[in-house]
Amino acid sequence: MNITNDIIYIGQDDKDLTLFESQYELPEGMCYNSYLINDEKIAIMDTSDQRTMMLWFENLKKALGDRKPDYLVVHHIEPDHASGIAQVKQLYPEIKIVCTGKAASMIPLYFTDESIMDSVMTVKEGDTLSLGKHTLQFVMAPMVHWPEVMASYDQTDKVLFSADAFGKFGVREADPDDWACEARRYYFNICGKYGAPVTALLKKIAAIDIEQICPLHGPILKGEAMAEALRLYNIWSAYGVEAEGVFIAYASIHGCTKEAAELLAAILKGKGCKKVAVSDLCREDQAEGIEDAFKYGKVVLAASSYDAGLFPPMYDFIHHLQIKAWQNREVALIENGSWAPSAGRVMKQMIEEMKNVTIKGDIVTLRGRMKDTDIPALEALADAILA
């Protein structure tokens, strides 16, 4: 597939992969994007994941014809994009491997062939590489989402090769107009901790005339789809609120806390809240919950007490919010404990460690199954959430 007259797509889908990074569910599989710039000198833009290398090499050889590549540009050394470095070097010994200095220092962590380092050519911010008609300009993007990452910009065709930025879960053929849902889940679970570095990259590329964005995962973005992706990335990287509404996440042992969470959702809707999203942390994909916690500005956490602490599914969820630098939100808490309620205390302590997260209203304490006498407290909590 041609991206432009001279840029050819040589990536590969893996429709059989069910977990990304061994933790994120993939209903449709995953794609590993790679490109080839066909010019006086030929540049390969990244390789692929080890699971797809055989098919990737078929794509590469078809795109090359009887020519040999001059450069392998490595935007990101993570194995799902760089597994083919050693094989490419072995097949094309004279190739130059273009990467950041940090990436060069990490190559020996993944490859034992010391001769690879003889081919490494490091670049820094603003450096350019002429291929003939095309010139690549390199844009450093450290911590988006590893420290060695860079992007590159083809000045001729106005294409940005954005590394993991603007990526998403799923195969490449997915509709770019439906980009946001799986891109949001990807962003906050993969890059969510690194909002400041993403903002820094966005400021750099704002000064560049870009017609297409070619990420390492997901569809190629252009036109309105690219504009929407840029708009959302500016919100996400600043930890802003994307959508009005309330997200309720609950962890219930025997269904009692679930009942309260669902009743609160009904109360909120009755009070005029147009969007209430509810997630069962014990049964639903946690990454989806992380996504919604970042999407909405108001969040309710409802959990059972457990071993004088917090029910583990909720503890794990809040821990993930902590390590993803969740911030700038309002939170309400519901705890349940038959004889010694403790969930609220633990949730409050964990929330107070986060940046600019405000607890709204009083903690609602349930004892076992919810009763009519508990409803006024839920009504008051709804008022505090919506205030």
N, C-alpha and C positions, 0 to 999 in steps of 0.2 A: 504494500500500500504506500502510495506517495503522499507525504505531507505537503511538500512543494515539489517543484520540478526536480530539485536536487536532493531533497531530504526524504529518505525511505524508512518506513517503519519496519523494524526487524524483531520486535518483541514477541512475547509468547504468553498466552493464557494458560493457567493451570486450573482447570475446572474441577479437578478432583481434590484440591486442597480444602480442608475443612476448618483448620485453625491457622491464623496468621500469628507469627511469633509464639506459637504454641499456646495461645490464650484467647485470641479474638475469633469469634465464630464467623465463618464465611459461607453464607447460604448459596452464593453463586461462584465460589472460587476466587482466584486472584490473578491479576495480570502483572507481568514484569516488562515494563516498556524499555525499549532500546531502539536506537535510530542510527542511520548511516548517512553521512553527508558525502555525496558523490561530486568531487571537484578535481582540480589538478592533483591535489593531494586528498586522500580519503580519510575521513575521521569516523570511527565507530564511537557512538555515544552510549557508554555503559554496556554491560553484558546482561546476565540474567541470573536467576536462581538455579542452584545445582539440579533441582528436579526437572528443569526444562532446558538444560544446556544442549542436549542432543538436537532438539527441534530448533533451538536458537541458532546453532551452527548451520543447520540447513538453510534457515532464513538468511544468515550472513553470506554464505557462499552463493546463494542465488542472487543476492543484491550485488555482490562483488563481480560476478562473472569471472573473467580471466585476470582481473586486476588484484593487487595486494593493498591492504590498508597501510596508511602511514602513521596514523595516530589512534590510540584508544584513550578517549577522554573518560576519566573516572570521577563522576560527580559525588559519589558516596561509596565508601568501602564496605558497607554492610553486605553480608553474604548473599542476600536476596537480589543484589544488583551487580555484584563484583565476583561471583563465583568463577567466571570464565577467564580471569586475568591470566592465570598460569597457562591455560590451554591456548589462548590467543597468542601469548608470547612464544610458546613452543611451536605453533603452526606458522607464525610470522615473526621470526627472530629479530628482524630489523625494525619492528614497530616501536614507536615511542609511546610511553604511558604517561598521559598528562593528568596531573592531580595536584592537590594542595600539598604543602610541606607536611602538614599533620597527617594527611592520608598516606604519604610516603613512609612516615614513621610507623604506620599501622600495618602496612603491607606484610612485613615479616610475621605479624601475629596470625595471619591466615594462610601464608604460603611459605613453604620451606625452600623453594628454588631461589637461591641467592642471586642468580643471574637476572631475575626480574628487576632488581634494583639498578642494574646497568642501563636499563631502558627508561627509567623514570625521569620525567621532565616536570619540575614543579613550577606552579604559577601562583600569582598573588593578585590581590584586588586591582582591577583595571588592566591587567596584562591582556594582550591580544595574540591570536594565532591565525596567520593567513593560510588559507587552504587554496588560494587562487582567486576565484570570484567571491568566495565566502570568507568572512573574517569573524572569528569567535572572540568575544569579549568576556572575560571571566569575572564573576561576581561572587565574592566570598559570602557564605551563609553558615557560619559556625553555629552549632547547636540547633540546626533545623534539619534533623534532630540529633545528629552526632557532631562532635567538634571539628571533623575534617571536611564537612560538606561544602560544596560550592555549586553555583548555578553557572550557566553560560548562555550568552546571547549571540545569535547569528545576526550580525548587523545587516546582511544582505537581504535575507528573507524575513527579518524581524520576528524571529522565533526565539522564545525563551525556553531553555531546557532547565527545568526548575527543581530537579532532584525530587525529594519527597514532598516538597511544598506543592499544594494543590492536588495531592493524590487522594485516592479513595479506595475502599474495599470493593471487590467485585472484578469482573472481567472488563476488558477494554471496550467491547461493543455496547456496553450499557448506554442508555440514552443520556447524553450530557445535560438535557433539560431536567433530568431527575437526579442531578449530581449531588445536591446538598445533603440528603439524608445520610448516605454512606460516607460522604466526604466529611461530614460533621463528626460522625462516630470515629472515623479514622483520625481526624485532626486532634480531637481532645484526648483520645487514648494514646496516640503516638507522639504528638507534638505539644499537647496541652500545657505541659510544664514550662515550655519555652516561648511564652508569649513575647517577651522583649526581643529575643533574637529574630522571631518571625516579623515583628514590627520593623526591626532594622532592615530586614530584607525588603519588605514592602516599600519602605522609603527609598531604597536604592532603585528598585525597578519602576517606581512611579516616574522617574526621570527618563525612562527608556520608552521608545515607541514600539510597543509590542502588538503584533497581530495574532499570534498563537502562543499558547503555553503548552509545552510538552512535558508532563510530569513523568515520574518513574512508575506510578501506579494510576490506573484509571484512564478516562477518555482524554483526548486532546481538546483543549478549550479555545474557543474563538468567538468573536461576536458578542451577542448578549450573554451567552453562557460564561464567557471569560469575564465580562463586566460584573456579573452576579457573583462569581467566585471571588473576585477581588474585593467586592463590597463585603461579603461575608467574612473573608479573612481579616479585614480591618476590624470588624466587630470581635471576632474570635480572639485575635491576638491581643486585643486590649481588655479581654475578659468582660466585654460588654454584654448587655442583655439583647438577645436576638429577637425574642418573641414574648409578648405579654401572656401571662398565664401562671398557673401554679403546677408544680410537679410534686406528687406525693409518692415517696418510696417507703415501702413497709417490709418488715421482716417478722413474720408471724409463725409461731410454733404450732398452735392448734386452731388457728383461724379467728381467735378473739381479736387480735390486733388488726387483722385484715378487715374484720367487720367495721371497726372504728375508722379505718382509713377510707373505706368505701363510703361510709356515712358522711365523713367530712367532705369527700369529693362532692356528694350530692348537696350538702349544705352550701358549699362554695358556689356551685352552679345556681342554686336557688337564690343566692345573694347577688347574682349577676356576673360571676366570673365566667367569661366566655370559653376559656380553655383550661381544662384540668386533665393532666396526664397522670396515670397511676401505674406503678410498677411493683411487681412482687419480686423482691430481691432474692428469694429462695428458689425461684423457678424460671425467671426470665434472664436474658443475657445481661450481665452486669455492665458490659460496655455500652449497651443501649441506655441504661440508667445514668451512666456517667455523661453520655451525650445530652440527655434531657436536663440533668442538673446544671450543665453549662448553658443550655439553650434558654431556660427560663430564669427570671430574676427572683422568684419566690419558690421556696422548696419546703416541704414538710417531711420530716423523718419520723417514722413510727416503728417502734421495735419492742420486742419482749426482753425482759431481763433474763440473764442466764449466768449461772455460777457466780452470783454476786457481782456480775458485770453486765455486758451487753451481748445479745444474741450474735454469734459470729458472722452471719451474712451481712448484718448492718455494720458491724465493726470493720469488716473487710471493705465494704462500700465506702465508708467515711475515710478509711485509710487511703483508698485509691483517690478520693477527692483531694486529700492532703498532698499526696505525692504528685498530683497533676496541677498543683498550685491553684486550686479552686478558690475564688475570691469574689468580692463585690456582690454579695447575695444576701437575701433575707431568709431566715430559717425559723420554722416552728417545730416543736418537739412533742411527741406523744410516747409515753412509756407504758408498759404493762408489767405488773409483777404481783403474783398472787399473795405472797407473804412479805417480801422485802424488795420493793421496786428499786432497781439500780440502773436501769437502762438510761434514764434521763440524765443522771449524773455523769455517766461516761460519755454520752453523746455531747453534752454541754462542754465537758472538758476538751474533747477533740475539736469541737467547732471553735472554741475560744482560741485555739492555736493557729487558726487560719486568718488570712489577711482580709480585713474589712467585711467580715461576715457577721451580721446582726441577728440576734435571737429575738423573735417577735412573740409577744404574749407570754403567758405562764405555761410551764410544762404541764400538759394534761396527763394525769396519772390514772390508769385503769387498774382494776383488781379483778383479774379473770375476765369472764365474759362481760361485754358492755351492757349497761343497764340504762333505763330511762333517765335515771338521776345523773348520768354522765353527759347527756346531750347538751345541757346548758354550757358545760365547759367547752365542748366542741364548737358550739355556736359562738362563744366568746373568742375562741382561738381563730375561727374563720374571720371574725370582725377584725382581729389584730393583724391577720395576714393581709387582708384587703385594705387596711387603713393606709 
